[in-house]
Amino acid sequence: MNFRHFKISVCCFLLFILQACTTDQNQKSLNNLDWLIGTWQGQSRSGNVFYEEWIKSSPKEFINHNYHFENDLKIKGGSSKIILQGEEIYYINDTDSSKQLRWKAIDIQPASVTFGNDSIKPYNRISFSLSSQNTWDAKLTGVKDTITYSLKRIR
């Protein structure tokens, strides 16, 4: 093999590797959000304790159920989900089935995700950030107000 053939072979190999790496990065999945799976405890601004239970119902959907306790009675709160739809990831609040609220993922990192929808008020940005193995923060950002809830893993 002469030097020219060697250079062509190396270039083809590098192009193949580059194309393979690019393909993997462009394919969206919910795998970076697996850290959400589990049961989490948080505290509202008024001091009430609440729980979020995230399950991965399929490779394309996470489901969340919120609840709290009054005495020993479990009271269902809201529900939401994160879905992969085509090449886009959405956070959907479906507590009110007649009016689902939908935010599109605008930044996805291994330990965080930010969703946005400028037409939703009062909170048009929602961020979930893993702060440690057993703690994550939910940050709701709006024009007038920002709320941050810290949740700790209980299961």
C-alpha positions in Angstrom: 0.0 0.0 0.0 1.5 3.3 -0.9 1.2 6.5 1.1 -1.6 7.9 -0.9 -3.8 4.9 -0.3 -2.9 5.0 3.4 -4.0 8.7 3.6 -7.3 7.9 1.8 -8.0 5.0 4.2 -7.3 7.1 7.2 -9.6 9.9 5.9 -12.4 7.4 5.2 -12.0 5.9 8.7 -12.1 9.4 10.3 -15.2 10.4 8.3 -16.9 7.1 9.3 -16.1 7.7 13.0 -17.2 11.4 12.8 -20.5 10.4 11.1 -21.2 7.7 13.8 -20.5 10.2 16.6 -22.7 12.8 15.1 -25.6 10.4 14.5 -25.6 9.3 18.2 -25.6 13.0 19.4 -28.5 13.9 17.1 -30.7 11.1 18.2 -32.8 12.3 21.2 -33.8 10.0 24.0 -35.0 10.3 27.6 -32.0 8.4 28.9 -30.4 11.5 30.3 -33.4 11.9 32.6 -33.3 8.4 34.2 -32.2 10.1 37.4 -35.8 11.4 37.8 -37.1 7.9 38.3 -38.2 7.3 41.9 -40.2 8.9 44.7 -39.2 12.4 45.8 -40.2 14.6 48.7 -40.4 18.4 48.6 -41.8 21.3 50.5 -44.1 24.0 49.0 -43.7 27.7 49.7 -46.3 27.5 52.4 -44.3 24.7 54.1 -46.6 21.8 53.1 -44.8 18.5 52.3 -45.6 17.0 48.9 -44.4 14.0 46.9 -43.6 13.3 43.3 -43.4 9.8 41.9 -41.7 9.5 38.5 -41.9 6.3 36.5 -40.5 5.5 33.1 -43.6 4.0 31.4 -41.8 3.5 28.1 -38.5 4.6 26.4 -40.5 7.6 25.2 -42.5 8.6 28.3 -42.0 9.4 31.9 -45.1 9.8 34.1 -45.3 11.8 37.3 -47.9 11.8 40.0 -48.0 14.4 42.8 -49.6 13.8 46.1 -49.6 14.8 49.7 -51.0 13.5 53.0 -53.7 14.9 55.2 -53.4 12.9 58.4 -53.1 9.3 57.0 -55.1 10.0 53.8 -53.1 10.2 50.5 -54.5 13.1 48.5 -53.7 13.1 44.7 -52.4 16.3 43.4 -51.4 17.0 39.8 -49.9 14.8 37.1 -47.5 15.4 34.4 -45.3 13.6 31.9 -42.1 14.0 29.9 -42.4 12.6 26.4 -40.2 12.1 23.4 -42.4 13.0 20.3 -40.5 12.6 17.1 -37.2 14.4 17.6 -38.6 16.7 20.4 -38.9 16.3 24.1 -41.8 17.9 26.0 -42.9 18.4 29.6 -46.7 18.2 29.7 -48.8 19.2 32.7 -52.0 17.2 32.3 -53.6 17.8 35.6 -56.5 19.4 33.8 -57.3 17.0 31.0 -59.3 19.7 29.1 -56.3 22.1 29.1 -52.9 20.4 28.8 -49.9 22.7 29.2 -46.9 21.8 27.1 -43.3 23.1 27.3 -40.6 22.1 24.8 -37.1 21.1 25.9 -34.7 23.9 25.0 -31.6 22.6 26.8 -30.8 19.0 27.7 -27.7 18.1 29.7 -26.8 14.8 31.5 -28.0 16.2 34.8 -30.5 18.9 33.8 -33.2 19.8 31.4 -34.9 23.1 30.7 -38.3 23.4 29.0 -39.8 26.6 27.6 -43.1 28.0 26.2 -43.4 31.7 26.1 -47.2 31.6 25.7 -47.7 29.9 29.1 -48.2 32.2 32.1 -47.2 32.7 34.8 -44.3 30.2 34.4 -42.9 29.9 30.9 -39.6 28.1 31.9 -39.3 25.0 33.9 -35.9 23.5 34.8 -35.1 20.2 36.5 -31.5 20.0 37.8 -29.9 17.1 39.6 -27.8 18.6 42.4 -26.6 15.4 44.0 -27.4 11.7 43.7 -30.4 12.1 46.0 -31.5 15.7 45.5 -32.8 17.7 42.5 -34.3 21.2 42.0 -37.3 22.2 40.1 -37.2 25.8 39.1 -40.3 27.5 37.6 -39.4 30.9 36.0 -41.9 33.5 34.9 -41.9 37.2 34.1 -42.7 38.3 37.6 -41.7 35.4 39.8 -39.3 32.4 40.1 -40.0 29.5 42.4 -37.4 26.8 43.3 -38.4 23.5 45.0 -35.7 21.1 46.2 -36.7 17.5 46.3 -34.9 14.6 48.0 -35.2 11.0 47.1 -37.1 8.8 49.5 -37.3 5.7 47.2 
